Amino acid sequence: LIILSVSIFLACLCLKKKFFRFPLVISFLVVCSQLILISSDLRAYLNIDSENLSLDTSTLQEEQKKTPMSNNGESITSKNNAYYIVLDSLTSLNFIEKQEELNSEPYKDFIRKITGDGYFHLSQSNSSYNFTHFTFTSIFNLDYIDVEYTIKNSRKFYPHFLYIKGDPPKLVKELDGINYDFYLSGNGQWANCKKSKIIHAKCLNKPPENIFLSKLINDGFLTFIRNSLFIPLEDILVSRFKIRYFQPFDGIENFLGSNNSILNPNSSSFYLIHNLSPHTPYLDSSCKFNSLANLSEDKKKNFSLIPYYHSVKCVLNDLTKLLDIINEQDPDAIVVIQGDHGTTFTISQNEWSNNSLLIEKSELQQRFSIFNAIKVPRHCDQPK
């Protein structure tokens, strides 16, 4: 769009000064090429969105119904579904309880509810890694990472390896070997599931509220809007396009929105639901992201306990809704709920990378302490 605007400007300048014939021809050609590119991109976007919009409840259920049935209608080969729900940066109750300025009761209420529903809460859990990419890579590897991972070889990180042709990750390969389908509901930002490009997973995405605006909502555009003089544009777009707020769908919302909250129990399906919240950007007490409010505060406060805990309480409400639906519609499912790592408010990423051996034990506990809970079918041995 920038090239197109400059080209139009040069063309107008050339028309005004008739002796600039050659620049006029060049500008005309650039304008035409840009219009062709824009029109082709628009057609591609519309095709992709039509595919996403076609994934309604009936389509999802038809994809999943591969289980043969006996004469009396009972399943003869179906297996329990598995829901692996990862909440980015969700710390443990132990950490929240140690913070004097926080009221831990909402967190305790959530844990009391799920334990009453048959979940086993592993209260002393720690993550194996301090960054999301490493945690997910080890999950898909079904083991600890045995190679050196840096930004330079980030193509080996999640979610990139799901888009590369060749052998699937070990997790996907194992699931395929026992006739399980692997579904991904990613967060709507850096780990979104791109249906038209992904190879080693099936996407479960909520259809966009507005097709055109959904093309603008990406990490680069959001970062630009929220850190520039254009920040009022967010409220204008929210009002103009009548959307709730300027934030992509998160993993839980993507999952429930893809199937209208209707599940297909015992269908030999493995669902990975990666929810970005309570990770930054933090939400306010009304569970919305407010750029103007965040901009008016000291930058350090955006990474303080109060907004973080607002996000924790918001995501626990969303999680409760999801778990209630699973308990009602798919009661024999295997459910795992985890934080991929804890949080941190005093240690920078550079310090983690350069001086990790000098970090205090209390800081390590803050970063590695996570929420962890599991529910298994009634006929299985229960955790102790």
N, C-alpha and C positions, 0 to 999 in steps of 0.2 A: 504493500500500500504506500510505503514511503517512496519507493522507486516510481510508482505510478504518479504520485502527487508531484514529484520533482519533474518528471517527464512532461506532464501537462503544463507546468509552469514554464519550462523551457520552450515548449511548443507555442504558447501564447506570446512569449518574448520574441520568438522568431517571426511570428505573424506580424508583430508590431514593427519589426525592423526587417523589411523584405529582403535585404541583401544576405541574411543568414539562411541561405537555402539548404546547405548541407546539414547543419544542426536540426533544421526542421524535419528533414527526411528521417534522420536518426531518431528523433523524439517520437515521430509518428510510429516508426517500427517498434520502439520500446513500449509505447502505449498499447499497441495492438497485441504484442506478445504478453503483456501483463494481463490484459483483459481475457485472453485465451486461457492463461494459467488460472486466473480467478474463477472463470466459468467452469473449468474442468475440476478444480478443487471443490466448487460448490456442488457439482453433480456427484462427486465422490462422497461428500458429506451427506448428501440426501440419500444416497444408496445405503451408506452405513447406518444412518438413522432409521431408514425403513426396515433394515434387518433387526435393529435393536427393538424397534416398536412392535415387530411381529412376534417377539418372544413373550406371549401372553401365557396365562395359566394352562390352557389346553395344550399348547406346544410343549411347555415344560413337562407336563405330565406324560405326553406321548413319548418324549425323549427318554424319560425315566422308566416307563413301563415295559420292561424287558423280561419280567418274571413270569414264567409259565404258571398256569393255575390248574388246580385239580377240579374234579367234577363238582364238588361242593363249593367251589369258589375260593378255597383257601390256597395261600401261596405254598408252593412245594420246594422252591429253591431260593427264595428271597433271603436277604441278610439284613441285619440291622444297619440303619443309616448311622453315619458318624458326622458330628458337627464340631469342627475345630475352630473355636472363636478366639482370635488374638486381638487384644485391646492394647494399642500402642502406648507404651509408657505407663501402664497401670501398675502402680505401686501396691505394696501390701498394707493390710490394716495395721500391722505393727508400726509401720512408718507414720501413718496418719495419726495414730494414737499418741505418738511422741511429740506431736506439734501442738503446743499449747493454744495457738490461735485458731485451731480448727476444731469443729464439732464432729467427732467421729461417729455419732449415732446413726446418720443415714447409711454409712458404710456398714455398721454393725447390723442394722435392720435388713440390709440386702443379704448379708451372709446368713442371718437367722432364717430368712425366707427360703434361700436355696437349700440350706441344710435340711429344713423341714420338708423340702420337695425331693429329698433323696440324694443331694449332692454331698460329696466329701470335700471339705475345705482343707487344703494343705497349707497351713498358716506359716510355715517356716521356709517357704520356697525361695530360691534364688535363680536368676537367669544364668545361662552359661556364658552369655556375651553381653556387652554393654551397648551394642548398636543393632538396630533392626535388621540390616542386611545380613549380618553374621548369624543372627538367631534364625532367620528364615532359611538361610542357606544350609545350616545344620539340620533343620527340620526336614528339608527336602532331601538332604543327604542321608537321613536316618542315622546320623552319627556326628561326632565332632568334626570340625573342619580340619583337614590334615595338610592344607597348603597355606601359603602366605597370601592373604587377601588384602589388597590395597585398592585405592581409587583407580589406579592404572588398569587393573583387570576387573573393573566393576561389571563388565559384561557377564561375569560368572555369578553375579549377585542375583538375588530375587528382586524384581520379577523378570529380569532380562532373560534368564535361561529358559523361561517358559515360552519364549518367542523364537528360539533358535532351533533350526531343523537338526535332526539327528536323534540320538538316544535321549529319552526323557529322563528327568531326575529320578533317583531311586524310589522316592515315595510314590510318584505317579506310576512307575514301572511295576512296583509291588501291588498297587491297587488294581492295575490292569490285569495282573496275573491271577487275582482272585475275583475277577469280573466285577470290579467296582468302577463306577463312573466318578471322575474327579471334577468338581465344580469350584469355581473361584468367584467370590464376591469381594473385590478389592475396594480400598478407599478411592474416592473420586479424584484424587490428586496424583501423586507420584507413582502409586501402585494400583492404578485403575486397570481393570480387565478390558482389553481392546478386542472385541469379538472378531473383527475382520482380520486380525493379525496373529492372535495367539494360536499356538500349535499344541501345547501339552496340557490344555485345560479347556473346560467349557465355561463360558461367562454367564453369570447371573447378574444382570444390571437392571436397575430401575430405569424405565424410559424417561428421557429428559422432559422437564416441564416446558422448556422452550427450545426448539431445535437450534435456532440461530444463536441464542445466548449460550447454549451449551458448548459451542465452539470457542467462545471467549474464555470460559472458565477453565483455566489451566494454571499451573504453578507460576509460569513466567508473567502472565497477564495480571494475576492476583497480586504478586509481589510488587509489580510496577504500580498498580492502582493504590495499594495500601502503604506505599512508601514514597509517594510523590504528591504534587499539588493537585492531582486529579482524584484525590480520595473522595470528594463529594460525589463523584460519578457513580460510586457504588450504590448509594441510596437512590439516585436517579434511576439507575437500571433496575433496581429492585422494585421501585414503584411503577416504572414504565412497563415492565414485563410481568408484573404481578406474581413474583416469586417470593418465597418466604424470606430468604436472605442470600447474600452473594457467597455461597459456599457449595462446593460439589457434594453430591451424595456420599455419605460414608458407607462403610462395609455393611453394617446391619441394615441400614435403610435400602441399600442396593439389593440385598438378599430378599427382604420382605417385599420390596416393590416389584421385584421381578416375577413373583408368583402370586401377587395379591394376598399374601399371608396364608396361602393354602399349600400345605406340605403333602408329600407323597410318601407315607411311612413304609419302612421295610422294603426299600427299592434298591438296595445295594449301591448307595450313593455316599460319597465322601465330600462334605462341604467345608471348604476353607473360607472363613469370613474374617477378613483383615480390616479392622476398624481403626482409623487414624486417631480419633479422639480416645483418651484425653491428652494426646500429644498436642503440641502447638500446631496451629493457632488456637489459643484457649477460647472458651465460650464464656459468656457472662451468666449472671444468675438466672436469666430467662432462656438459657441454652441457645443463644444466638451470638454470632460474631459481629462485633460493632467496631468497625475500623476507626471511626472518629473518636470513640471513647478510648480505644487503645492508644491512639496517636497522642491524645492529650495527657496521657500518663507518662511517667518516667519510663524509659525503655526497659530498665531492669525489672520493673514491676510486671511487665508482660510475662516474665519467667519466674514469678513469685508464687508462693503457696496458695494465695487466695484465688486467683483466676484458675490455677491448675485444679484446685479442689472443686470449683464450680464445674469444670469440665468432667471431673470424676463423677460427680453426682448426676450430671446430665447423661453420661454414657451408661451409668448403672440403671437409670430409668429406661433407656432404650434396650439395654440388655435384659431387664426384667420382662419387658414386653415380648422379646424374642423367646426367652426361656419358657414363658407361660404358653406360647403357641406351640413350642416343641413338646412340652409336657402334656398338652391336651391332644395334639394331633399325631405325635410320634413318640409315645411314652417309652418305648423300648429302645430308643436311640442311645448311642454312646455320645456323650457331650463332654468336651474339654474346653475350659475357659482359662486363658493365661494372659499375663502381660509379657511382652517380648523382652522388656527390660524395665527397670525402675525409672526414677526421675533424678534430676540434679539441678540445683539452683546456685551452686557456688563454684563448680568446676567447669571450665570451658572445654570445648572439643579439642583445642590445641593441647591443653594440659593432659587430657586423656591420651592423646597420641604421643606426646613427647616426654611426659614425666609421670607415667602411670605408676611406677614403682614408688613414687614419693607421696602418693595420695593417701590420706588418712583412712583408717579402717571405717570410721563413721561415714565418710564420703563414699566409700566402696559399698557399704550396706545400703546407702540411699539409692545408689544407681542400680544395684543388682537385686534388691528385694522386690519381689513381684507377687501379684495375686495369682492364685492357682487353685482350680477346683475341677472335679471330675464326677461324672455320673455314668454308671454302667447299667446294662439291663439287669432285671431282677434275678434272672437265672445265673448270672455270673457271680464269682466270688467278689464280695465287696471289699473295697480298700480298708486298711486298718491303720 
